[in-house]
Amino acid sequence: MTNPSQSPIVIVVSRSLARVIQLFGIYVIIHGHYSPGGGFQGGALLAAGILLLRMTEGMEGSQVELPTALAMPTAALGALLFAVTGMAAWIGGGNFLEYAGLPIPGVEAVWLRHYGILVVEVGIGLAVTTALVSIFDDLVGKGDHG
Amino acid sequence: MKAYNYILLAVFAGVLLYATLHLPERGDVNAPMHREFNEAGGEVAGNYFIRNAYRDAATPNMVTVVLADYRSFDTLGEVVVVFAAGMACYLILRRREEA
């Protein structure tokens, strides 16, 4: 599974399909305010795009997408982005995760909450994408290319 | 022993089906979860969310507002669970260089 596919058809189709899946994943995260979706669903789609390339281009060939060594640090960054947003709101005078308290001057509380939700969803998306890819990489291993 | 297991399963399925018969009708305005105030006189959370989700966060999708704003502490826990799953796989399964 970690070796590249021999068939050029599989490689070409999976490359173009992976971009469509990832674009849709970004759409699901960004458009979560207006339609069903959000960080978890969009993150799963982004991970699906990367995992498709992991299976067709091989573990070595798809390291450009997301290096294995970088996966868990990025997941930590995503979870931290969520927690830090909550802490910032706390320091700014609100409760923990009450985005209306975010210390950004000149923005109404309604829009602080609006964009607070967006920041949090992006953090969730980062964490879910990279955690899923990291789990896949750990389960499959480095394969024949060691 | 096998018959005993099947009887147990059948009894449990019967209990669940019996419980299903007593669920409130779909859209019943007198069901506890659809009332404006609960038995103790406090405002029901779902009622508050439906009324104020758009006013509070300028977001039409109230599910997003509940998940990422009103109940974001729960979502933070979910993200930590996903992170912990990745971390467990990392610590147990990743092949490390021999020191």
gemmi code that builds the backbone of each chain (N, CA, C; Angstrom):
import gemmi

chains = {
    "A": [
        ("MET", (0.829, -1.209, 0.000), (0.000, 0.000, 0.000), (0.860, 1.255, 0.000)),
        ("THR", (2.080, 1.146, 0.536), (2.914, 2.343, 0.609), (3.765, 2.519, -0.642)),
        ("ASN", (3.680, 1.560, -1.591), (4.416, 1.720, -2.846), (3.540, 2.443, -3.854)),
        ("PRO", (4.183, 3.229, -4.776), (3.376, 3.948, -5.757), (2.657, 2.980, -6.684)),
        ("SER", (1.492, 3.397, -7.170), (0.743, 2.570, -8.106), (1.489, 2.471, -9.430)),
        ("GLN", (1.392, 1.312, -10.096), (2.071, 1.122, -11.375), (1.300, 1.777, -12.521)),
        ("SER", (0.006, 1.990, -12.312), (-0.837, 2.441, -13.414), (-0.868, 3.965, -13.499)),
        ("PRO", (-0.519, 4.553, -14.662), (-0.599, 6.011, -14.790), (-2.034, 6.519, -14.713)),
        ("ILE", (-3.006, 5.682, -15.108), (-4.411, 6.100, -15.042), (-4.803, 6.374, -13.597)),
        ("VAL", (-4.425, 5.433, -12.708), (-4.769, 5.579, -11.288), (-4.148, 6.859, -10.737)),
        ("ILE", (-2.876, 7.114, -11.102), (-2.171, 8.291, -10.564), (-2.835, 9.581, -11.048)),
        ("VAL", (-3.102, 9.669, -12.364), (-3.673, 10.904, -12.921), (-5.055, 11.159, -12.351)),
        ("VAL", (-5.885, 10.099, -12.307), (-7.255, 10.279, -11.800), (-7.232, 10.662, -10.338)),
        ("SER", (-6.387, 9.980, -9.520), (-6.388, 10.267, -8.087), (-5.843, 11.658, -7.811)),
        ("ARG", (-4.875, 12.118, -8.622), (-4.344, 13.468, -8.409), (-5.425, 14.520, -8.618)),
        ("SER", (-6.175, 14.390, -9.737), (-7.214, 15.398, -9.988), (-8.354, 15.255, -9.001)),
        ("LEU", (-8.698, 14.011, -8.642), (-9.810, 13.800, -7.708), (-9.456, 14.326, -6.321)),
        ("ALA", (-8.184, 14.155, -5.906), (-7.781, 14.602, -4.571), (-7.947, 16.108, -4.436)),
        ("ARG", (-7.641, 16.855, -5.512), (-7.785, 18.317, -5.439), (-9.249, 18.720, -5.279)),
        ("VAL", (-10.146, 17.994, -5.996), (-11.573, 18.304, -5.876), (-12.044, 18.023, -4.452)),
        ("ILE", (-11.607, 16.876, -3.891), (-12.017, 16.514, -2.532), (-11.513, 17.557, -1.542)),
        ("GLN", (-10.246, 17.993, -1.708), (-9.682, 18.956, -0.759), (-10.358, 20.318, -0.878)),
        ("LEU", (-10.672, 20.709, -2.133), (-11.378, 21.983, -2.326), (-12.736, 21.935, -1.641)),
        ("PHE", (-13.437, 20.806, -1.792), (-14.734, 20.660, -1.145), (-14.581, 20.663, 0.375)),
        ("GLY", (-13.471, 20.073, 0.863), (-13.224, 20.089, 2.308), (-13.061, 21.504, 2.832)),
        ("ILE", (-12.297, 22.333, 2.099), (-12.116, 23.731, 2.510), (-13.460, 24.459, 2.476)),
        ("TYR", (-14.257, 24.185, 1.428), (-15.581, 24.804, 1.327), (-16.446, 24.430, 2.527)),
        ("VAL", (-16.410, 23.147, 2.908), (-17.254, 22.696, 4.022), (-16.856, 23.413, 5.316)),
        ("ILE", (-15.536, 23.635, 5.508), (-15.096, 24.327, 6.729), (-15.506, 25.799, 6.688)),
        ("ILE", (-15.187, 26.482, 5.575), (-15.424, 27.922, 5.490), (-16.922, 28.224, 5.472)),
        ("HIS", (-17.708, 27.355, 4.807), (-19.133, 27.614, 4.641), (-19.964, 27.039, 5.786)),
        ("GLY", (-19.300, 26.600, 6.863), (-20.020, 25.993, 7.975), (-21.018, 26.918, 8.640)),
        ("HIS", (-20.843, 28.261, 8.434), (-21.778, 29.205, 9.033), (-23.144, 29.159, 8.354)),
        ("TYR", (-23.166, 28.722, 7.091), (-24.390, 28.850, 6.300), (-24.976, 27.518, 5.878)),
        ("SER", (-24.226, 26.451, 5.955), (-24.728, 25.162, 5.486), (-24.204, 24.078, 6.417)),
        ("PRO", (-24.778, 22.880, 6.337), (-24.260, 21.797, 7.176), (-22.772, 21.611, 6.947)),
        ("GLY", (-22.046, 21.391, 7.991), (-20.600, 21.200, 7.869), (-19.888, 21.853, 9.028)),
        ("GLY", (-18.585, 21.926, 8.918), (-17.787, 22.494, 9.988), (-16.432, 21.839, 10.021)),
        ("GLY", (-15.721, 22.057, 11.109), (-14.341, 21.612, 11.196), (-14.169, 20.112, 11.072)),
        ("PHE", (-15.009, 19.340, 11.757), (-14.825, 17.885, 11.754), (-15.062, 17.304, 10.363)),
        ("GLN", (-16.176, 17.700, 9.742), (-16.510, 17.132, 8.433), (-15.508, 17.588, 7.381)),
        ("GLY", (-15.193, 18.886, 7.372), (-14.236, 19.394, 6.396), (-12.856, 18.807, 6.608)),
        ("GLY", (-12.464, 18.653, 7.876), (-11.170, 18.051, 8.176), (-11.091, 16.617, 7.683)),
        ("ALA", (-12.193, 15.870, 7.841), (-12.215, 14.485, 7.351), (-12.064, 14.455, 5.835)),
        ("LEU", (-12.693, 15.427, 5.129), (-12.574, 15.470, 3.670), (-11.138, 15.812, 3.258)),
        ("LEU", (-10.532, 16.798, 3.925), (-9.139, 17.156, 3.605), (-8.220, 15.952, 3.814)),
        ("ALA", (-8.454, 15.229, 4.928), (-7.639, 14.040, 5.193), (-7.886, 12.987, 4.124)),
        ("ALA", (-9.147, 12.854, 3.661), (-9.454, 11.863, 2.622), (-8.666, 12.161, 1.354)),
        ("GLY", (-8.551, 13.450, 0.994), (-7.770, 13.816, -0.182), (-6.318, 13.418, -0.047)),
        ("ILE", (-5.750, 13.678, 1.137), (-4.337, 13.331, 1.343), (-4.152, 11.819, 1.361)),
        ("LEU", (-5.099, 11.107, 2.006), (-4.956, 9.646, 2.117), (-5.094, 8.976, 0.759)),
        ("LEU", (-5.930, 9.561, -0.145), (-6.050, 9.019, -1.497), (-4.698, 9.052, -2.195)),
        ("LEU", (-3.979, 10.194, -2.030), (-2.654, 10.294, -2.644), (-1.647, 9.394, -1.932)),
        ("ARG", (-1.795, 9.228, -0.605), (-0.916, 8.313, 0.131), (-1.037, 6.899, -0.448)),
        ("MET", (-2.254, 6.512, -0.873), (-2.459, 5.151, -1.356), (-2.023, 4.987, -2.795)),
        ("THR", (-2.161, 6.047, -3.630), (-1.849, 5.872, -5.053), (-0.409, 6.291, -5.371)),
        ("GLU", (0.049, 7.400, -4.807), (1.403, 7.858, -5.118), (2.448, 7.255, -4.189)),
        ("GLY", (1.989, 6.541, -3.186), (2.924, 5.931, -2.256), (3.282, 6.875, -1.127)),
        ("MET", (3.815, 6.295, -0.054), (4.142, 7.094, 1.130), (5.205, 8.147, 0.820)),
        ("GLU", (6.221, 7.751, 0.014), (7.301, 8.696, -0.308), (6.794, 9.807, -1.217)),
        ("GLY", (6.034, 9.409, -2.250), (5.607, 10.374, -3.255), (4.639, 11.414, -2.735)),
        ("SER", (3.895, 11.075, -1.669), (2.887, 12.009, -1.189), (3.332, 12.750, 0.058)),
        ("GLN", (4.631, 12.663, 0.383), (5.116, 13.419, 1.546), (5.021, 14.921, 1.311)),
        ("VAL", (4.995, 15.332, 0.010), (4.876, 16.758, -0.298), (3.557, 17.303, 0.242)),
        ("GLU", (2.509, 16.456, 0.211), (1.190, 16.893, 0.671), (1.236, 17.295, 2.138)),
        ("LEU", (1.694, 16.363, 2.942), (1.797, 16.605, 4.384), (2.867, 15.655, 4.917)),
        ("PRO", (4.066, 16.175, 5.247), (5.112, 15.278, 5.756), (4.663, 14.585, 7.029)),
        ("THR", (4.990, 13.296, 7.133), (4.562, 12.517, 8.302), (5.052, 13.155, 9.600)),
        ("ALA", (6.281, 13.671, 9.579), (6.851, 14.240, 10.805), (6.127, 15.509, 11.224)),
        ("LEU", (5.455, 16.159, 10.257), (4.803, 17.433, 10.542), (3.347, 17.243, 11.000)),
        ("ALA", (2.807, 16.003, 10.855), (1.367, 15.792, 11.064), (0.953, 16.071, 12.510)),
        ("MET", (1.584, 15.385, 13.474), (1.136, 15.568, 14.865), (1.410, 16.968, 15.401)),
        ("PRO", (2.570, 17.609, 15.085), (2.738, 19.000, 15.525), (1.632, 19.921, 15.012)),
        ("THR", (1.188, 19.703, 13.756), (0.110, 20.545, 13.228), (-1.206, 20.260, 13.947)),
        ("ALA", (-1.441, 18.992, 14.301), (-2.652, 18.662, 15.064), (-2.642, 19.383, 16.407)),
        ("ALA", (-1.462, 19.397, 17.056), (-1.342, 20.114, 18.324), (-1.606, 21.599, 18.121)),
        ("LEU", (-1.105, 22.137, 16.987), (-1.305, 23.555, 16.675), (-2.798, 23.862, 16.524)),
        ("GLY", (-3.529, 22.961, 15.832), (-4.962, 23.170, 15.637), (-5.717, 23.166, 16.949)),
        ("ALA", (-5.434, 22.160, 17.802), (-6.106, 22.093, 19.105), (-5.750, 23.309, 19.945)),
        ("LEU", (-4.479, 23.747, 19.816), (-4.011, 24.909, 20.583), (-4.703, 26.182, 20.108)),
        ("LEU", (-4.937, 26.292, 18.783), (-5.622, 27.463, 18.227), (-7.006, 27.613, 18.862)),
        ("PHE", (-7.700, 26.480, 19.013), (-9.007, 26.456, 19.673), (-8.861, 26.945, 21.116)),
        ("ALA", (-7.949, 26.323, 21.868), (-7.812, 26.646, 23.285), (-7.354, 28.086, 23.479)),
        ("VAL", (-6.429, 28.561, 22.618), (-5.907, 29.923, 22.767), (-6.991, 30.948, 22.479)),
        ("THR", (-7.876, 30.638, 21.488), (-9.014, 31.537, 21.237), (-9.872, 31.661, 22.487)),
        ("GLY", (-10.112, 30.516, 23.147), (-10.887, 30.549, 24.381), (-10.186, 31.333, 25.473)),
        ("MET", (-8.861, 31.142, 25.593), (-8.095, 31.850, 26.623), (-8.094, 33.355, 26.362)),
        ("ALA", (-7.971, 33.722, 25.046), (-7.949, 35.148, 24.700), (-9.261, 35.808, 25.097)),
        ("ALA", (-10.376, 35.087, 24.859), (-11.671, 35.629, 25.254), (-11.761, 35.778, 26.772)),
        ("TRP", (-11.142, 34.839, 27.471), (-11.144, 34.866, 28.931), (-10.349, 36.073, 29.430)),
        ("ILE", (-9.138, 36.254, 28.858), (-8.278, 37.368, 29.267), (-8.941, 38.695, 28.924)),
        ("GLY", (-9.688, 38.701, 27.767), (-10.349, 39.935, 27.346), (-11.566, 40.310, 28.169)),
        ("GLY", (-11.916, 39.521, 29.159), (-12.985, 39.926, 30.055), (-14.206, 39.041, 30.034)),
        ("GLY", (-14.323, 38.133, 29.055), (-15.477, 37.240, 29.012), (-15.197, 35.959, 29.770)),
        ("ASN", (-16.096, 34.979, 29.582), (-15.842, 33.657, 30.119), (-14.926, 32.912, 29.164)),
        ("PHE", (-14.440, 31.739, 29.602), (-13.647, 30.881, 28.726), (-14.487, 30.509, 27.513)),
        ("LEU", (-13.969, 30.772, 26.306), (-14.619, 30.472, 25.032), (-15.839, 31.348, 24.753)),
        ("GLU", (-15.989, 32.448, 25.479), (-17.060, 33.395, 25.157), (-16.454, 34.451, 24.232)),
        ("TYR", (-16.640, 34.233, 22.904), (-15.866, 35.010, 21.922), (-16.180, 36.495, 21.969)),
        ("ALA", (-17.312, 36.873, 22.553), (-17.638, 38.295, 22.647), (-16.589, 39.041, 23.458)),
        ("GLY", (-15.810, 38.325, 24.285), (-14.796, 38.969, 25.100), (-13.434, 39.066, 24.434)),
        ("LEU", (-13.332, 38.643, 23.172), (-12.035, 38.702, 22.484), (-11.523, 40.133, 22.455)),
        ("PRO", (-10.262, 40.342, 22.813), (-9.742, 41.709, 22.913), (-9.373, 42.304, 21.552)),
        ("ILE", (-10.362, 42.478, 20.677), (-10.123, 43.144, 19.395), (-10.988, 44.402, 19.380)),
        ("PRO", (-10.362, 45.589, 19.417), (-11.162, 46.813, 19.519), (-11.861, 47.146, 18.204)),
        ("GLY", (-13.016, 47.794, 18.302), (-13.702, 48.299, 17.128), (-14.568, 47.284, 16.412)),
        ("VAL", (-14.737, 46.092, 16.972), (-15.595, 45.086, 16.345), (-16.750, 44.796, 17.294)),
        ("GLU", (-17.973, 44.747, 16.738), (-19.135, 44.465, 17.566), (-19.081, 43.042, 18.109)),
        ("ALA", (-19.759, 42.831, 19.238), (-19.744, 41.517, 19.886), (-20.294, 40.440, 18.962)),
        ("VAL", (-21.330, 40.778, 18.182), (-21.933, 39.797, 17.277), (-20.899, 39.281, 16.287)),
        ("TRP", (-20.116, 40.225, 15.714), (-19.141, 39.809, 14.698), (-17.930, 39.158, 15.322)),
        ("LEU", (-17.599, 39.534, 16.570), (-16.541, 38.808, 17.274), (-16.915, 37.340, 17.405)),
        ("ARG", (-18.195, 37.098, 17.758), (-18.636, 35.701, 17.901), (-18.635, 35.009, 16.548)),
        ("HIS", (-19.061, 35.751, 15.502), (-19.090, 35.198, 14.148), (-17.699, 34.720, 13.730)),
        ("TYR", (-16.706, 35.601, 13.874), (-15.356, 35.237, 13.437), (-14.660, 34.326, 14.438)),
        ("GLY", (-15.071, 34.414, 15.714), (-14.550, 33.464, 16.693), (-14.895, 32.041, 16.304)),
        ("ILE", (-16.159, 31.835, 15.860), (-16.589, 30.507, 15.407), (-15.727, 30.058, 14.235)),
        ("LEU", (-15.447, 30.993, 13.289), (-14.646, 30.638, 12.106), (-13.239, 30.191, 12.508)),
        ("VAL", (-12.603, 30.974, 13.405), (-11.242, 30.621, 13.847), (-11.230, 29.247, 14.495)),
        ("VAL", (-12.240, 29.010, 15.336), (-12.313, 27.731, 16.038), (-12.509, 26.579, 15.050)),
        ("GLU", (-13.361, 26.797, 14.027), (-13.600, 25.738, 13.041), (-12.333, 25.426, 12.257)),
        ("VAL", (-11.557, 26.475, 11.925), (-10.292, 26.240, 11.212), (-9.341, 25.428, 12.095)),
        ("GLY", (-9.315, 25.762, 13.393), (-8.479, 24.989, 14.321), (-8.897, 23.534, 14.372)),
        ("ILE", (-10.218, 23.288, 14.450), (-10.716, 21.903, 14.469), (-10.316, 21.196, 13.174)),
        ("GLY", (-10.483, 21.899, 12.022), (-10.149, 21.295, 10.736), (-8.686, 20.882, 10.665)),
        ("LEU", (-7.792, 21.781, 11.104), (-6.357, 21.463, 11.121), (-6.091, 20.217, 11.957)),
        ("ALA", (-6.648, 20.200, 13.180), (-6.367, 19.096, 14.099), (-6.886, 17.778, 13.542)),
        ("VAL", (-8.130, 17.778, 13.012), (-8.723, 16.528, 12.532), (-7.971, 16.011, 11.303)),
        ("THR", (-7.686, 16.915, 10.339), (-6.966, 16.502, 9.128), (-5.661, 15.808, 9.484)),
        ("THR", (-4.833, 16.507, 10.259), (-3.491, 16.004, 10.492), (-3.496, 14.796, 11.425)),
        ("ALA", (-4.446, 14.759, 12.381), (-4.505, 13.599, 13.272), (-4.887, 12.350, 12.486)),
        ("LEU", (-5.857, 12.475, 11.544), (-6.262, 11.306, 10.746), (-5.111, 10.827, 9.873)),
        ("VAL", (-4.399, 11.777, 9.236), (-3.274, 11.387, 8.378), (-2.185, 10.730, 9.210)),
        ("SER", (-1.933, 11.279, 10.406), (-0.893, 10.721, 11.271), (-1.244, 9.301, 11.699)),
        ("ILE", (-2.540, 9.062, 12.026), (-2.962, 7.712, 12.423), (-2.746, 6.742, 11.263)),
        ("PHE", (-3.107, 7.181, 10.031), (-2.915, 6.329, 8.849), (-1.434, 5.997, 8.676)),
        ("ASP", (-0.585, 7.020, 8.772), (0.847, 6.800, 8.567), (1.419, 5.836, 9.604)),
        ("ASP", (0.970, 5.995, 10.862), (1.487, 5.124, 11.914), (1.019, 3.688, 11.719)),
        ("LEU", (-0.229, 3.504, 11.270), (-0.750, 2.144, 11.099), (-0.093, 1.456, 9.913)),
        ("VAL", (0.155, 2.202, 8.822), (0.714, 1.589, 7.616), (2.213, 1.414, 7.740)),
        ("GLY", (2.880, 2.353, 8.390), (4.330, 2.279, 8.526), (5.020, 2.825, 7.295)),
        ("LYS", (6.352, 2.724, 7.309), (7.105, 3.327, 6.216), (7.178, 2.435, 4.994)),
        ("GLY", (6.898, 1.125, 5.137), (6.876, 0.228, 3.989), (8.263, -0.134, 3.504)),
        ("ASP", (8.353, -0.460, 2.206), (9.589, -1.006, 1.663), (10.672, 0.047, 1.507)),
        ("HIS", (10.276, 1.300, 1.536), (11.261, 2.342, 1.276), (12.055, 2.709, 2.519)),
        ("GLY", (11.538, 2.254, 3.703), (12.208, 2.440, 4.982), (12.976, 3.691, 5.057)),
    ],
    "B": [
        ("MET", (-27.020, -22.409, 26.684), (-26.352, -21.115, 26.856), (-26.659, -20.191, 25.683)),
        ("LYS", (-26.688, -20.801, 24.468), (-26.952, -19.984, 23.295), (-28.398, -19.495, 23.303)),
        ("ALA", (-29.320, -20.388, 23.680), (-30.737, -20.011, 23.748), (-30.930, -18.899, 24.775)),
        ("TYR", (-30.207, -18.991, 25.888), (-30.284, -17.979, 26.942), (-29.888, -16.606, 26.399)),
        ("ASN", (-28.815, -16.576, 25.574), (-28.376, -15.309, 24.977), (-29.450, -14.721, 24.078)),
        ("TYR", (-30.081, -15.591, 23.248), (-31.099, -15.088, 22.324), (-32.310, -14.563, 23.079)),
        ("ILE", (-32.690, -15.280, 24.165), (-33.830, -14.808, 24.968), (-33.513, -13.444, 25.573)),
        ("LEU", (-32.288, -13.306, 26.079), (-31.862, -12.032, 26.675), (-31.951, -10.904, 25.650)),
        ("LEU", (-31.472, -11.202, 24.423), (-31.520, -10.207, 23.349), (-32.956, -9.822, 23.025)),
        ("ALA", (-33.830, -10.843, 22.939), (-35.224, -10.584, 22.591), (-35.895, -9.735, 23.664)),
        ("VAL", (-35.604, -10.056, 24.945), (-36.200, -9.281, 26.042), (-35.719, -7.829, 25.970)),
        ("PHE", (-34.427, -7.649, 25.709), (-33.879, -6.291, 25.654), (-34.477, -5.511, 24.489)),
        ("ALA", (-34.619, -6.200, 23.326), (-35.254, -5.554, 22.179), (-36.679, -5.171, 22.511)),
        ("GLY", (-37.388, -6.045, 23.248), (-38.764, -5.743, 23.658), (-38.820, -4.512, 24.537)),
        ("VAL", (-37.867, -4.405, 25.484), (-37.835, -3.232, 26.372), (-37.645, -1.955, 25.555)),
        ("LEU", (-36.701, -2.019, 24.590), (-36.424, -0.835, 23.776), (-37.641, -0.456, 22.934)),
        ("LEU", (-38.300, -1.445, 22.325), (-39.477, -1.165, 21.503), (-40.602, -0.583, 22.351)),
        ("TYR", (-40.769, -1.125, 23.578), (-41.794, -0.612, 24.481), (-41.515, 0.851, 24.823)),
        ("ALA", (-40.209, 1.170, 25.044), (-39.842, 2.558, 25.358), (-40.132, 3.464, 24.173)),
        ("THR", (-39.917, 2.952, 22.950), (-40.139, 3.758, 21.754), (-41.590, 4.176, 21.618)),
        ("LEU", (-42.515, 3.294, 22.067), (-43.947, 3.593, 21.933), (-44.333, 4.829, 22.726)),
        ("HIS", (-43.576, 5.140, 23.777), (-43.956, 6.239, 24.658), (-43.180, 7.524, 24.370)),
        ("LEU", (-42.435, 7.574, 23.249), (-41.764, 8.817, 22.879), (-42.812, 9.842, 22.464)),
        ("PRO", (-42.537, 11.140, 22.701), (-43.503, 12.157, 22.264), (-43.602, 12.191, 20.747)),
        ("GLU", (-44.759, 12.606, 20.248), (-44.953, 12.729, 18.803), (-43.956, 13.729, 18.236)),
        ("ARG", (-43.591, 13.535, 16.963), (-42.687, 14.461, 16.310), (-43.371, 15.823, 16.154)),
        ("GLY", (-42.739, 16.883, 16.673), (-43.310, 18.218, 16.566), (-44.376, 18.516, 17.611)),
        ("ASP", (-44.515, 17.654, 18.631), (-45.493, 17.880, 19.695), (-45.070, 19.093, 20.532)),
        ("VAL", (-45.903, 20.164, 20.539), (-45.494, 21.387, 21.229), (-45.514, 21.227, 22.743)),
        ("ASN", (-46.189, 20.189, 23.249), (-46.250, 20.006, 24.692), (-45.155, 19.078, 25.216)),
        ("ALA", (-44.326, 18.549, 24.299), (-43.220, 17.705, 24.751), (-42.244, 18.550, 25.566)),
        ("PRO", (-41.630, 17.950, 26.616), (-40.760, 18.740, 27.500), (-39.672, 19.513, 26.757)),
        ("MET", (-39.111, 18.904, 25.685), (-37.997, 19.574, 25.011), (-38.470, 20.738, 24.145)),
        ("HIS", (-39.754, 20.810, 23.844), (-40.249, 21.894, 23.002), (-40.927, 23.001, 23.800)),
        ("ARG", (-41.076, 22.788, 25.104), (-41.713, 23.822, 25.911), (-40.796, 25.025, 26.071)),
        ("GLU", (-41.406, 26.173, 26.355), (-40.604, 27.379, 26.549), (-39.905, 27.361, 27.911)),
        ("PHE", (-40.628, 26.886, 28.922), (-40.056, 26.811, 30.267), (-40.168, 25.377, 30.771)),
        ("ASN", (-39.166, 24.939, 31.524), (-39.219, 23.573, 32.039), (-40.011, 23.531, 33.344)),
        ("GLU", (-40.088, 22.331, 33.950), (-40.910, 22.132, 35.145), (-40.498, 23.076, 36.270)),
        ("ALA", (-39.190, 23.372, 36.353), (-38.709, 24.210, 37.448), (-38.866, 25.701, 37.152)),
        ("GLY", (-39.354, 26.046, 35.953), (-39.570, 27.451, 35.638), (-38.439, 28.106, 34.891)),
        ("GLY", (-37.357, 27.366, 34.657), (-36.238, 27.931, 33.900), (-36.491, 27.840, 32.410)),
        ("GLU", (-35.768, 28.659, 31.627), (-35.950, 28.633, 30.184), (-35.277, 27.385, 29.604)),
        ("VAL", (-35.957, 26.708, 28.669), (-35.384, 25.523, 28.034), (-34.292, 25.968, 27.062)),
        ("ALA", (-33.131, 25.270, 27.095), (-31.965, 25.717, 26.325), (-32.261, 25.755, 24.829)),
        ("GLY", (-32.899, 24.689, 24.304), (-33.151, 24.628, 22.866), (-33.992, 25.796, 22.404)),
        ("ASN", (-34.960, 26.187, 23.233), (-35.816, 27.336, 22.925), (-34.983, 28.613, 22.805)),
        ("TYR", (-34.040, 28.777, 23.746), (-33.171, 29.955, 23.714), (-32.301, 29.952, 22.467)),
        ("PHE", (-31.734, 28.775, 22.130), (-30.845, 28.689, 20.974), (-31.587, 29.073, 19.698)),
        ("ILE", (-32.800, 28.522, 19.510), (-33.552, 28.783, 18.279), (-33.878, 30.273, 18.165)),
        ("ARG", (-34.189, 30.904, 19.280), (-34.567, 32.313, 19.223), (-33.372, 33.232, 19.011)),
        ("ASN", (-32.230, 32.897, 19.643), (-31.147, 33.873, 19.724), (-29.888, 33.527, 18.949)),
        ("ALA", (-29.855, 32.357, 18.275), (-28.619, 31.957, 17.591), (-28.205, 33.001, 16.563)),
        ("TYR", (-29.148, 33.438, 15.724), (-28.781, 34.410, 14.695), (-28.461, 35.768, 15.311)),
        ("ARG", (-29.215, 36.158, 16.334), (-28.998, 37.464, 16.957), (-27.641, 37.529, 17.660)),
        ("ASP", (-27.213, 36.401, 18.242), (-25.973, 36.410, 19.013), (-24.731, 36.344, 18.138)),
        ("ALA", (-24.774, 35.582, 17.037), (-23.538, 35.322, 16.302), (-23.640, 35.613, 14.813)),
        ("ALA", (-24.747, 36.176, 14.340), (-24.915, 36.529, 12.923), (-24.641, 35.331, 12.018)),
        ("THR", (-25.060, 34.155, 12.470), (-24.804, 32.926, 11.728), (-26.127, 32.204, 11.500)),
        ("PRO", (-26.537, 32.023, 10.234), (-27.829, 31.376, 9.981), (-27.897, 29.921, 10.436)),
        ("ASN", (-26.760, 29.225, 10.398), (-26.766, 27.802, 10.756), (-26.656, 27.659, 12.272)),
        ("MET", (-27.800, 27.410, 12.932), (-27.775, 27.428, 14.405), (-27.051, 26.208, 14.965)),
        ("VAL", (-26.928, 25.145, 14.167), (-26.162, 23.990, 14.650), (-24.699, 24.395, 14.875)),
        ("THR", (-24.167, 25.186, 13.925), (-22.785, 25.659, 14.070), (-22.643, 26.528, 15.315)),
        ("VAL", (-23.637, 27.392, 15.548), (-23.549, 28.276, 16.708), (-23.562, 27.461, 17.994)),
        ("VAL", (-24.438, 26.435, 18.049), (-24.498, 25.623, 19.261), (-23.179, 24.878, 19.456)),
        ("LEU", (-22.656, 24.280, 18.375), (-21.435, 23.465, 18.500), (-20.219, 24.308, 18.831)),
        ("ALA", (-20.067, 25.446, 18.128), (-18.808, 26.186, 18.235), (-18.893, 27.378, 19.172)),
        ("ASP", (-20.097, 27.735, 19.636), (-20.187, 28.895, 20.529), (-20.816, 28.517, 21.871)),
        ("TYR", (-22.117, 28.181, 21.873), (-22.773, 27.895, 23.148), (-22.174, 26.682, 23.843)),
        ("ARG", (-21.868, 25.648, 23.032), (-21.361, 24.403, 23.628), (-19.928, 24.127, 23.173)),
        ("SER", (-19.116, 25.202, 23.066), (-17.783, 25.033, 22.495), (-16.853, 24.291, 23.442)),
        ("PHE", (-17.152, 24.293, 24.719), (-16.283, 23.561, 25.643), (-16.341, 22.069, 25.348)),
        ("ASP", (-17.541, 21.592, 24.998), (-17.722, 20.194, 24.610), (-16.936, 19.896, 23.337)),
        ("THR", (-16.989, 20.843, 22.367), (-16.264, 20.647, 21.108), (-14.763, 20.655, 21.343)),
        ("LEU", (-14.299, 21.503, 22.267), (-12.871, 21.503, 22.617), (-12.460, 20.127, 23.125)),
        ("GLY", (-13.333, 19.515, 23.963), (-13.057, 18.165, 24.441), (-12.972, 17.164, 23.307)),
        ("GLU", (-13.875, 17.310, 22.296), (-13.853, 16.385, 21.157), (-12.547, 16.493, 20.394)),
        ("VAL", (-12.078, 17.741, 20.188), (-10.820, 17.929, 19.466), (-9.673, 17.301, 20.239)),
        ("VAL", (-9.706, 17.452, 21.574), (-8.642, 16.860, 22.382), (-8.686, 15.335, 22.284)),
        ("VAL", (-9.904, 14.759, 22.171), (-10.022, 13.303, 22.013), (-9.379, 12.853, 20.703)),
        ("VAL", (-9.677, 13.584, 19.602), (-9.073, 13.242, 18.306), (-7.556, 13.350, 18.390)),
        ("PHE", (-7.078, 14.438, 19.023), (-5.642, 14.638, 19.180), (-5.022, 13.515, 20.012)),
        ("ALA", (-5.732, 13.097, 21.072), (-5.214, 12.030, 21.933), (-5.137, 10.717, 21.167)),
        ("ALA", (-6.120, 10.461, 20.278), (-6.081, 9.236, 19.468), (-4.849, 9.246, 18.567)),
        ("GLY", (-4.610, 10.396, 17.901), (-3.422, 10.505, 17.051), (-2.157, 10.341, 17.856)),
        ("MET", (-2.128, 10.943, 19.048), (-0.934, 10.881, 19.905), (-0.673, 9.450, 20.359)),
        ("ALA", (-1.749, 8.705, 20.684), (-1.580, 7.317, 21.129), (-0.981, 6.476, 20.010)),
        ("CYS", (-1.493, 6.627, 18.774), (-0.940, 5.891, 17.635), (0.523, 6.269, 17.425)),
        ("TYR", (0.805, 7.569, 17.568), (2.178, 8.058, 17.391), (3.113, 7.384, 18.395)),
        ("LEU", (2.708, 7.376, 19.666), (3.605, 6.887, 20.711), (3.768, 5.373, 20.664)),
        ("ILE", (2.707, 4.649, 20.263), (2.780, 3.188, 20.317), (3.344, 2.611, 19.024)),
        ("LEU", (2.929, 3.162, 17.862), (3.186, 2.483, 16.598), (4.337, 3.054, 15.785)),
        ("ARG", (4.680, 4.347, 15.965), (5.682, 4.916, 15.054), (7.048, 4.282, 15.273)),
        ("ARG", (7.655, 3.941, 14.130), (8.973, 3.315, 14.170), (10.011, 4.403, 14.420)),
        ("ARG", (10.719, 4.291, 15.528), (11.715, 5.314, 15.835), (13.105, 4.848, 15.435)),
        ("GLU", (13.978, 5.790, 15.197), (15.377, 5.444, 14.914), (15.997, 4.863, 16.172)),
        ("GLU", (16.836, 3.818, 15.993), (17.510, 3.225, 17.137), (18.502, 4.221, 17.723)),
        ("ALA", (18.385, 4.447, 19.014), (19.250, 5.444, 19.643), (20.642, 4.832, 19.909)),
    ],
}
model = gemmi.Model(1)
for chain_id, residues in chains.items():
    chain = gemmi.Chain(chain_id)
    for i, (resn, *xyz) in enumerate(residues, 1):
        res = gemmi.Residue()
        res.name, res.seqid = resn, gemmi.SeqId(i, " ")
        for name, pos in zip(("N", "CA", "C"), xyz):
            atom = gemmi.Atom()
            atom.name, atom.element = name, gemmi.Element(name[0])
            atom.pos, atom.b_iso = gemmi.Position(*pos), 0.0
            res.add_atom(atom)
        chain.add_residue(res)
    model.add_chain(chain)
structure = gemmi.Structure()
structure.add_model(model)
structure.setup_entities()
